[in-house]
């Protein structure tokens, strides 16, 4: 089981990290353009296909039988590996290659904000900048980008693949 979790988690983590690196390079190259959120979330969904594969492999290991709980825990474990890789890669990128990310991101967001929403969005961006001064908050914010998708995929995968 551990081998399956690690293998699928690493493959998923590599996929989502490659896309994140590409999007970061895009943002650095074109600071006035926002990268596609569809591509970002699409890569996360693609990475979490490895959750489904891992649950399926775990079921096959146990002669085609897996409970909902075991399937969910397997999926959740793979999701945690994927999310951990994603967070580690982001921390490396942020601290070594893109330390002004929040300033650039803030400018990009505020440029496209309607004048009536500008004050609220400015306050939101200032709060994000404050959070980004604390490494723990960076880790938590980055986890919140990816882990909820993994939890949902784990839940769906467990519901579909459970078999008594």
ZALOSE-464876 format. One line per 5 residues: number of its first residue (from 1); their letters; for each residue x, y, z of N, C-alpha, C. Coordinates in pm, whole numbers, plus 32768, in hexadecimal, padded with zeros to 4 digits. Example, Ala and Ser with C-alpha at 12.3 -4.5 7.8 and 13.67 -1.06 7.14 Angstrom:
% residues 2
1	AS	8527 7DC7 830C 84CE 7E3E 830C 8528 7EB6 830C | 8505 7F1F 82C4 8557 7F96 82CA 850A 8003 8313
% end
This chain:
% residues 164
1	XXXXX	8052 7F89 8000 8000 8000 8000 8057 807E 8000 | 80BD 8082 8054 8110 80F9 805E 8155 8116 7FDA | 8180 80AC 7F94 81C0 80BC 7F13 8160 80FC 7EB0 | 80E5 80CD 7EAE 807F 8102 7E53 8060 8194 7E73 | 8056 81B4 7EF2 8039 823E 7F1B 80AB 829A 7EF1
6	XXXXX	8125 8273 7F0E 8198 82C7 7EEB 81A7 82D6 7E54 | 819C 8269 7E0C 81AC 826C 7D7B 8144 82C8 7D3B | 80C6 82B4 7D5C 805D 8306 7D21 8063 8396 7D51 | 8087 83AA 7DCF 8095 8431 7E04 8106 847D 7DC1 | 8176 843A 7DAB 81E8 847C 7D6A 81C7 849F 7CD9
11	XXXXX	8188 8442 7C90 8163 8460 7C05 8102 84D6 7BFF | 809D 84D6 7C55 803E 8545 7C59 8082 85C7 7C80 | 80DB 85C0 7CE3 8124 8637 7D0F 817C 8670 7CA0 | 81B9 861A 7C52 820D 8647 7BE2 81B9 8690 7B7B | 8144 8658 7B5A 80EE 8697 7AF5 80C4 8723 7B22
16	XXXXX	808F 872D 7B9A 805D 87AF 7BC9 80D0 8812 7BDC | 8145 87E2 7BFF 81B8 883A 7C13 81EF 886E 7B8F | 81F2 881A 7B2A 8222 8847 7AA6 81CB 88B7 7A71 | 8149 88A8 7A7E 80ED 8911 7A4F 80FF 898F 7AA3 | 8111 8980 7B27 8127 89F6 7B7B 81A7 8A3E 7B53
21	XXXXX	8210 89F5 7B37 828E 8A32 7B0C 8279 8A7D 7A88 | 8232 8A3F 7A2B 8217 8A80 79AA 81C6 8B00 79BD | 8162 8AFB 7A14 810F 8B71 7A2B 815E 8BE0 7A71 | 81B9 8BBA 7AC8 820E 8C1C 7B0C 826A 8C5F 7AA7 | 82A5 8C0F 7A4F 82FA 8C49 79E6 82AA 8CA7 798D
26	XXXXX	822F 8C82 7970 81D7 8CD6 7920 81BE 8D5B 7966 | 81A2 8D55 79E9 8189 8DD1 7A34 8204 8E2A 7A3A | 8279 8DED 7A45 82F4 8E3D 7A49 8311 8E7B 79C0 | 82F2 8E30 7956 830C 8E61 78CE 82A7 8ECB 78A5 | 8229 8EB5 78C8 81BC 8F11 78A5 8177 8F41 7924
31	XXXXX	81B3 8FA0 796C 817D 8FC9 79EE 80F3 900B 79E6 | 80CD 903B 7971 804B 907E 7966 7FDA 901E 793E | 7FFB 8FA0 7924 7F96 8F3D 78FB 7F83 8ED4 7968 | 7F06 8EB3 7980 7EE8 8E4D 79E3 7EE8 8DC4 79A1 | 7F2D 8D63 79DC 7F2B 8CDC 79A2 7E9F 8C9F 79AE
36	XXXXX	7E82 8C41 7959 7DFE 8C04 7954 7DE4 8BAE 79D0 | 7D78 8BCF 7A18 7D52 8B7E 7A8B 7D1F 8AF6 7A5C | 7CE9 8AF1 79E4 7CB7 8A72 79AE 7D2B 8A10 79A0 | 7D9D 8A40 7971 7E13 89EA 7963 7E42 89BD 79ED | 7E44 8A17 7A4C 7E6F 89F5 7AD4 7E16 898C 7B14
41	XXXXX	7D93 89A2 7B10 7D38 8940 7B4B 7D33 88C0 7AF9 | 7D40 88CD 7A77 7D45 8855 7A21 7DBA 87FC 7A44 | 7E2D 883A 7A60 7EA2 87EB 7A85 7E8D 87A7 7B0B | 7E46 87EA 7B65 7E29 87AD 7BE7 7DCD 8734 7BD6 | 7D67 8743 7B83 7D0C 86D2 7B69 7D5A 8660 7B29
46	XXXXX	7DAF 8680 7AC7 7E01 861B 7A86 7E5C 85D4 7AEC | 7E98 8622 7B45 7EEF 85E7 7BAC 7EA1 858B 7C08 | 7E26 85B1 7C26 7DD6 8561 7C83 7D98 84E6 7C43 | 7DAE 84D3 7BC2 7D89 8454 7B84 7DDA 83E4 7BC4 | 7E52 8407 7BF4 7EA5 83A3 7C38 7E67 8376 7CBD
51	XXXXX	7E0E 83C6 7CF5 7DC4 839B 7D6C 7D69 8326 7D46 | 7D21 8337 7CD8 7CC6 82CD 7CA9 7D17 824F 7C87 | 7D86 8262 7C3F 7DDA 81EE 7C1C 7E0E 81A8 7C99 | 7E35 81F5 7CFD 7E68 81B9 7D79 7DFE 816B 7DC4 | 7D84 81A1 7DC9 7D15 8158 7E0A 7CF9 80D7 7DBD
56	XXXXX	7CF9 80E1 7D39 7CDF 806B 7CE6 7D4D 8002 7CFB | 7DCB 802D 7D00 7E39 7FD0 7D18 7E2D 7F8E 7DA1 | 7E04 7FDB 7E03 7DF4 7FA5 7E8A 7D84 7F3C 7E8D | 7D19 7F58 7E43 7CAB 7EF8 7E3B 7CD9 7E77 7DF7 | 7D26 7E83 7D8C 7D58 7E0C 7D44 7DB8 7DBC 7D9C
61	XXXXX	7E04 7E01 7DF0 7E60 7DBD 7E4C 7E15 7D64 7EAE | 7D9C 7D8C 7ECF 7D4B 7D41 7F30 7CDD 7CF0 7EE9 | 7CFF 7CB6 7E79 7CA8 7C5C 7E2D 7C22 7C9D 7E0A | 7C26 7D1A 7DE2 7BAE 7D5F 7DB4 7B52 7D91 7E21 | 7B81 7D92 7E9D 7B2D 7DBD 7F0C 7B6E 7E33 7F53
66	XXXXX	7B20 7E9D 7F69 7B50 7F0E 7FB8 7AD7 7F55 7FF5 | 7AE1 7F76 8073 7A74 7FBD 80B5 7A7D 8051 8092 | 7A10 8097 80AB 7A0F 8127 8094 7A7D 816B 80E6 | 7A86 8146 8166 7AE9 8183 81BF 7B77 816F 8190 | 7B98 80F4 816B 7C1F 80D4 813A 7C3B 811E 80B6
71	XXXXX	7BD7 8123 805F 7BE8 8169 7FDF 7BFD 81FF 7FF7 | 7BAD 8238 8051 7BB9 82C6 806E 7C41 82E6 80AC | 7C6D 8294 810C 7CF0 82AC 814A 7D63 829F 80E7 | 7D57 8240 808B 7DBD 8232 8023 7DC0 82B0 7FCC | 7D4C 82DC 7FA0 7D44 8355 7F4E 7D74 83D0 7F98
76	XXXXX	7D4F 83DA 8015 7D7A 844C 8065 7E11 844C 8079 | 7E4B 83D8 808D 7EDD 83CD 809D 7F25 83F8 801E | 7EF2 83CD 7FAC 7F2E 83F5 7F2C 7F1E 848C 7F1A | 7EAA 84C1 7F3D 7E92 8552 7F34 7EF3 85A0 7F8B | 7F0F 856C 8001 7F6E 85B0 805A 7FFB 85B1 8021
81	XXXXX	8023 8543 7FDF 80A7 853F 7F9F 80AC 85A6 7F2D | 8045 85A6 7ED9 803F 8606 7E6A 8044 8695 7EA0 | 7FF4 86B1 7F05 7FED 8738 7F3E 8071 8762 7F7D | 80B4 8705 7FBF 8134 8722 7FFF 819D 8746 7F96 | 81A0 86FB 7F2A 81FF 8719 7EBD 81E0 87A2 7E83
86	XXXXX	8161 87BF 7E6E 8135 8840 7E39 8164 88B3 7E92 | 8152 88A4 7F14 8179 890C 7F74 8211 891C 7F74 | 825B 88AF 7F77 82EE 88B7 7F7A 8322 88FC 7EFB | 82EC 88D8 7E88 8318 8916 7E0B 82F8 89AC 7E0D | 8281 89D0 7E3F 825E 8A5E 7E45 82BC 8AA9 7EA3
91	XXXXX	82DC 8A70 7F15 8337 8AB2 7F72 83C1 8AC8 7F33 | 83F1 8A66 7EEA 8472 8A74 7EA5 846A 8AE4 7E3D | 83FE 8AE4 7DEE 83ED 8B4C 7D88 83E3 8BD6 7DCA | 838C 8BE0 7E2C 8373 8C62 7E6B 83F0 8C9C 7EAC | 8432 8C4F 7F00 84A3 8C85 7F4A 8522 8C95 7EF6
96	XXXXX	8530 8C48 7E8A 85AC 8C4E 7E3C 85A0 8C97 7DB8 | 8529 8C98 7D7C 851E 8CCE 7CF5 84B4 8D3B 7CE4 | 8454 8D44 7D3F 83E4 8DA0 7D2A 83B8 8DDF 7DAF | 8416 8E1D 7DF7 83F3 8E55 7E7A 8394 8ECC 7E73 | 8387 8F09 7DFF 832A 8F7A 7DF0 82A3 8F4D 7DB6
101	XXXXX	8285 8ECE 7DC3 8209 8E98 7D8C 818D 8EE6 7DBA | 8180 8EFD 7E3A 8106 8F3D 7E6D 80F8 8FCB 7E37 | 8165 9014 7E29 815D 909B 7DF2 812D 9096 7D61 | 816A 903C 7D14 8145 9030 7C86 80B5 8FFE 7C78 | 8091 8F9B 7CC6 8009 8F64 7CC1 7FA3 8FCE 7CE9
106	XXXXX	7FC2 901B 7D4F 7F6A 9086 7D7E 7F53 90EE 7D10 | 7FBE 9119 7CD4 7FB2 917A 7C67 7F5B 9145 7BF7 | 7F71 90C8 7BD1 7F26 908A 7B65 7E90 9086 7B88 | 7E6F 905F 7C01 7DE4 9055 7C2B 7DA3 90DF 7C34 | 7DEA 913E 7C6E 7DB0 91C4 7C81 7D9B 920E 7BFC
111	XXXXX	7DEF 91F1 7B99 7DDF 9230 7B15 7D5B 920C 7AD4 | 7D2C 9192 7AEB 7CB1 9165 7AA9 7C36 916F 7B03 | 7C46 91AE 7B78 7BD6 91BD 7BD6 7B83 9238 7BB3 | 7AFF 9229 7BBC 7AA3 9299 7BA4 7ABA 9306 7C0D | 7AA8 9385 7BE9 7ABE 93F2 7C49 7A69 93E6 7CC9
116	XXXXX	79EF 93B5 7CBD 799A 93A9 7D33 79C7 9339 7D92 | 7A15 92DB 7D5F 7A46 926C 7DB1 7AD8 927E 7DDA | 7B15 92EB 7DAD 7BA5 92FF 7DC0 7BCE 9304 7E53 | 7B82 934A 7EA6 7BA7 9357 7F34 7BA6 92CE 7F79 | 7B3D 9281 7F60 7B33 91FC 7F9F 7BA1 919F 7F6C
121	XXXXX	7BBB 91A2 7EEA 7C21 914C 7EB0 7CAD 9176 7EDF | 7CC4 91F8 7EEF 7D44 9228 7F22 7D5B 91F6 7FB1 | 7CF2 91FD 8003 7CFD 91CA 808C 7D1A 9134 808C | 7CD9 90EB 8033 7CF0 905A 8028 7D7F 903D 7FFF | 7DB2 9085 7F9E 7E3C 9070 7F70 7EA0 9096 7FDD
126	XXXXX	7E84 9100 8028 7EDC 9127 8097 7EDF 90BA 8103 | 7E6B 907D 811B 7E66 900F 817D 7EBA 8F98 814C | 7EAF 8F7A 80CB 7EFF 8F0C 8091 7F95 8F2A 809E | 7FBB 8FA7 8085 8048 8FCD 8094 8078 8FB8 8124 | 8024 8FD9 8183 8047 8FC4 8210 8056 8F2F 822D
131	XXXXX	7FF9 8EE0 81FB 8001 8E50 8210 8080 8E17 81D4 | 80A8 8E4B 8162 811E 8E17 811C 81A1 8E3C 8163 | 819B 8E8A 81CB 8213 8EA7 821B 8231 8E35 827C | 81D2 8DDA 828D 81E0 8D6B 82EB 81E6 8CE6 829E | 8253 8C9B 82A8 8261 8C1D 825D 81F1 8BB8 827A
136	XXXXX	81C0 8BB6 82F5 8154 8B58 8317 80D6 8B7B 82C8 | 80BB 8BFD 82BD 8045 8C28 8270 8056 8C07 81DB | 80D0 8C15 81A8 80E8 8BF1 811C 80C9 8B5D 8108 | 80F7 8B0A 8164 80DE 8A7A 815B 8048 8A5F 815F | 8002 8A9C 81BF 7F72 8A85 81CC 7F24 8AB7 8152
141	XXXXX	7F47 8B2D 8122 7F02 8B63 80AB 7F1B 8B0C 8031 | 7F95 8ADB 8021 7FB5 8A86 7FAF 7F6E 8A00 7FBA | 7F68 89C9 8033 7F1D 894C 8047 7E89 895E 8023 | 7E53 89D2 8044 7DC5 89EB 8029 7DA7 89F7 7F94 | 7E0C 8A0A 7F43 7DF9 8A0D 7EB2 7DDF 8981 7E7C
146	XXXXX	7E22 891D 7EB5 7E26 889A 7E77 7DE2 882C 7EC9 | 7DF1 882D 7F4C 7DBE 87BF 7F9E 7D27 87AD 7F99 | 7CD6 8817 7F99 7C44 8800 7F91 7C1A 87B2 7F15 | 7C5D 87C9 7EA5 7C3F 877D 7E2C 7C62 86EA 7E42 | 7CD2 86D1 7E83 7CFA 8648 7EA1 7C97 8602 7EFC
151	XXXXX	7C62 8649 7F5E 7BFF 860E 7FB9 7B80 85E9 7F6D | 7B53 8643 7F16 7ADA 8627 7EC7 7AF0 85B1 7E69 | 7B62 85AE 7E25 7B80 853E 7DCA 7B8C 84BC 7E19 | 7BC7 84C1 7E8F 7BD2 8449 7EE4 7B48 8416 7F0B | 7AF1 8470 7F2E 7A69 844C 7F54 7A1D 840E 7EDF
156	XXXXX	7A25 844E 7E6C 79E1 841A 7DF4 7A1D 8393 7DCD | 7AA2 838A 7DCC 7AE4 830D 7DA9 7ABE 829D 7E08 | 7AB6 82BB 7E89 7A92 8255 7EEB 7A01 8227 7ED7 | 79A9 8285 7EB7 791D 8261 7EA0 790D 8209 7E24 | 7958 822A 7DBC 794C 81DF 7D3E 7991 8157 7D46
161	XXXX	7A05 8152 7D85 7A58 80D9 7D81 7A46 8079 7DF8 | 79F9 80A2 7E5D 79E5 8046 7ECF 79A1 7FC6 7E9F | 79C9 7F5A 7EDA 798F 7ED9 7EB1 79A3 7E78 7F23 | 7932 7E3F 7F53 7939 7DDE 7FC1 793E 7D51 7F8D
% end
